[in-house]
Each structure stands twice: as structure tokens, then as C-alpha cells.
Amino acid sequence: MPYFVYKIAPDKKLELLDEYPGYREARDNVRDRRKELDENTEHTVRLIHAKHTEEAERLLTDKREPRPMGEE
């Protein structure tokens, strides 16, 4: 499964930036992009591992339940 790099705007709009076959290349790309962000930047950059872009976007936009208290 590939790794996808997305830019996420405050309104939850997703923009696919890159796709990588390996984790290290994807991780390095995300780290480099995050270093370029300043405190006034409103979007974030996220890395997601999924079968295809549709699954990646679903995973990024699904509302996740918070962990129960005491569970780590």
C-alpha cells in the first residue's frame, strides 16, 4: 500500500501533494514540508497509509472517537 501526503485546510478541504511507495521517503517529505510552515500558516500536512486515495481521504475526514480516559 502506498503512502499519501495531503495538505489539509482549516475547512477540511484535502489536497493530495505526493504519493510514495515507501515510508521513509514519505516521512522525509512531510518533515520537509512542515519545516517550511510558519506560525501564520493555516493548513497542516499529514501522512496517511492507505490502499488508494479514496480510502486515504475517508480516513482523514472521518470523525474519530477520543480514547477513553486511562487508556494509552
PASE-280329 format. One record per residue: x, y, z of N, C-alpha, C in turn; chain; residue in three letters. Coordinates in nm, 2 decimals. Example, Ala and Ser with C-alpha at 12.3 -4.5 7.8 and 13.67 -1.06 7.14 Angstrom:
R  n_east  n_north    n_up  ca_east  ca_north   ca_up  c_east  c_north    c_up  chain  res
R    1.32    -0.57    0.78     1.23     -0.45    0.78    1.32    -0.33    0.78      A  ala
R    1.28    -0.22    0.71     1.37     -0.11    0.71    1.29     0.00    0.79      A  ser
This chain:
R  n_east  n_north    n_up  ca_east  ca_north   ca_up  c_east  c_north    c_up  chain  res
R    0.08    -0.12    0.00     0.00      0.00    0.00    0.09     0.12    0.00      A  met
R    0.05     0.22   -0.08     0.13      0.35   -0.08    0.10     0.44    0.03      A  pro
R    0.19     0.54    0.05     0.18      0.65    0.14    0.14     0.77    0.07      A  tyr
R    0.04     0.85    0.12     0.00      0.97    0.06    0.03     1.09    0.15      A  phe
R    0.07     1.20    0.09     0.09      1.32    0.16   -0.02     1.42    0.12      A  val
R   -0.09     1.47    0.22    -0.20      1.56    0.20   -0.18     1.69    0.27      A  tyr
R   -0.23     1.80    0.20    -0.24      1.93    0.27   -0.38     1.94    0.31      A  lys
R   -0.41     1.98    0.44    -0.54      1.99    0.49   -0.57     2.13    0.53      A  ile
R   -0.67     2.19    0.47    -0.71      2.33    0.50   -0.80     2.33    0.63      A  ala
R   -0.81     2.45    0.69    -0.90      2.46    0.81   -1.04     2.41    0.78      A  pro
R   -1.09     2.43    0.66    -1.23      2.39    0.63   -1.23     2.24    0.59      A  asp
R   -1.13     2.16    0.62    -1.12      2.02    0.60   -1.11     1.98    0.45      A  lys
R   -1.07     2.08    0.37    -1.05      2.06    0.23   -0.92     1.99    0.21      A  lys
R   -0.91     1.87    0.14    -0.79      1.80    0.12   -0.73     1.82   -0.02      A  leu
R   -0.60     1.83   -0.02    -0.53      1.84   -0.14   -0.41     1.74   -0.14      A  glu
R   -0.42     1.65   -0.24    -0.31      1.55   -0.25   -0.18     1.61   -0.30      A  leu
R   -0.07     1.60   -0.23     0.05      1.66   -0.26    0.14     1.56   -0.33      A  leu
R    0.16     1.44   -0.27     0.25      1.34   -0.32    0.20     1.20   -0.29      A  asp
R    0.26     1.10   -0.35     0.24      0.96   -0.32    0.37     0.89   -0.33      A  glu
R    0.39     0.80   -0.23     0.52      0.73   -0.22    0.50     0.58   -0.20      A  tyr
R    0.59     0.50   -0.25     0.57      0.36   -0.23    0.63     0.32   -0.09      A  pro
R    0.73     0.40   -0.04     0.80      0.37    0.09    0.77     0.47    0.19      A  gly
R    0.78     0.43    0.32     0.75      0.51    0.43    0.86     0.62    0.45      A  tyr
R    0.99     0.59    0.44     1.09      0.68    0.47    1.09     0.81    0.37      A  arg
R    1.06     0.78    0.25     1.06      0.89    0.15    0.94     0.98    0.19      A  glu
R    0.82     0.92    0.22     0.70      1.00    0.25    0.73     1.08    0.38      A  ala
R    0.78     1.01    0.48     0.81      1.08    0.61    0.90     1.20    0.59      A  arg
R    1.01     1.18    0.51     1.10      1.29    0.49    1.04     1.41    0.42      A  asp
R    0.95     1.37    0.32     0.88      1.48    0.25    0.79     1.56    0.34      A  asn
R    0.72     1.49    0.43     0.63      1.56    0.53    0.71     1.64    0.62      A  val
R    0.82     1.59    0.67     0.90      1.67    0.76    0.95     1.79    0.70      A  arg
R    1.00     1.78    0.57     1.05      1.90    0.50    0.94     2.00    0.48      A  asp
R    0.82     1.96    0.44     0.71      2.05    0.42    0.67     2.12    0.55      A  arg
R    0.67     2.04    0.66     0.63      2.10    0.79    0.73     2.21    0.84      A  arg
R    0.86     2.19    0.80     0.96      2.29    0.84    0.94     2.42    0.76      A  lys
R    0.88     2.41    0.65     0.85      2.53    0.57    0.74     2.61    0.62      A  glu
R    0.65     2.55    0.70     0.53      2.62    0.76    0.58     2.72    0.86      A  leu
R    0.51     2.83    0.87     0.53      2.93    0.98    0.41     2.93    1.07      A  asp
R    0.42     3.01    1.17     0.31      3.02    1.27    0.18     3.07    1.21      A  glu
R    0.18     3.14    1.10     0.06      3.20    1.04    0.00     3.11    0.94      A  asn
R    0.06     3.00    0.91     0.00      2.90    0.81   -0.12     2.84    0.87      A  thr
R   -0.22     2.83    0.79    -0.35      2.78    0.84   -0.37     2.63    0.81      A  glu
R   -0.30     2.58    0.71    -0.31      2.44    0.68   -0.21     2.35    0.75      A  his
R   -0.24     2.22    0.75    -0.14      2.12    0.80   -0.11     2.02    0.69      A  thr
R    0.00     1.95    0.72     0.04      1.85    0.62    0.04     1.71    0.70      A  val
R   -0.03     1.61    0.64    -0.04      1.48    0.70    0.00     1.37    0.61      A  arg
R    0.05     1.27    0.67     0.09      1.14    0.60   -0.01     1.04    0.63      A  leu
R   -0.06     0.96    0.53    -0.16      0.86    0.55   -0.12     0.73    0.47      A  ile
R   -0.14     0.62    0.53    -0.11      0.49    0.46   -0.24     0.43    0.42      A  his
R   -0.27     0.41    0.30    -0.40      0.36    0.25   -0.38     0.28    0.12      A  ala
R   -0.49     0.21    0.08    -0.48      0.13   -0.04   -0.49     0.22   -0.16      A  lys
R   -0.57     0.33   -0.15    -0.59      0.43   -0.27   -0.63     0.56   -0.21      A  his
R   -0.64     0.66   -0.30    -0.67      0.80   -0.25   -0.81     0.81   -0.19      A  thr
R   -0.91     0.73   -0.24    -1.04      0.74   -0.18   -1.04     0.69   -0.03      A  glu
R   -0.97     0.59    0.00    -0.96      0.54    0.13   -0.88     0.64    0.22      A  glu
R   -0.77     0.69    0.17    -0.69      0.79    0.24   -0.78     0.91    0.28      A  ala
R   -0.85     0.96    0.18    -0.94      1.08    0.21   -1.05     1.05    0.31      A  glu
R   -1.10     0.93    0.31    -1.21      0.89    0.40   -1.15     0.88    0.54      A  arg
R   -1.03     0.82    0.55    -0.96      0.81    0.68   -0.93     0.95    0.74      A  leu
R   -0.89     1.04    0.65    -0.85      1.18    0.70   -0.97     1.26    0.74      A  leu
R   -1.09     1.23    0.69    -1.21      1.31    0.71   -1.30     1.25    0.81      A  thr
R   -1.29     1.12    0.84    -1.38      1.05    0.94   -1.36     1.11    1.08      A  asp
R   -1.46     1.13    1.15    -1.46      1.18    1.29   -1.42     1.06    1.37      A  lys
R   -1.31     1.07    1.45    -1.26      0.97    1.54   -1.31     0.99    1.68      A  arg
R   -1.34     0.88    1.74    -1.38      0.89    1.88   -1.26     0.91    1.97      A  glu
R   -1.26     0.99    2.07    -1.15      1.01    2.16   -1.12     0.88    2.24      A  pro
R   -1.00     0.86    2.28    -0.96      0.75    2.36   -1.03     0.76    2.50      A  arg
R   -1.07     0.65    2.55    -1.12      0.65    2.69   -1.01     0.70    2.79      A  pro
R   -1.05     0.76    2.89    -0.96      0.81    2.99   -0.89     0.69    3.05      A  met
R   -0.76     0.70    3.07    -0.68      0.60    3.13   -0.62     0.50    3.03      A  gly
R   -0.66     0.50    2.91    -0.61      0.41    2.81   -0.50     0.49    2.73      A  glu
R   -0.39     0.42    2.71    -0.28      0.49    2.64   -0.24     0.42    2.52      A  glu
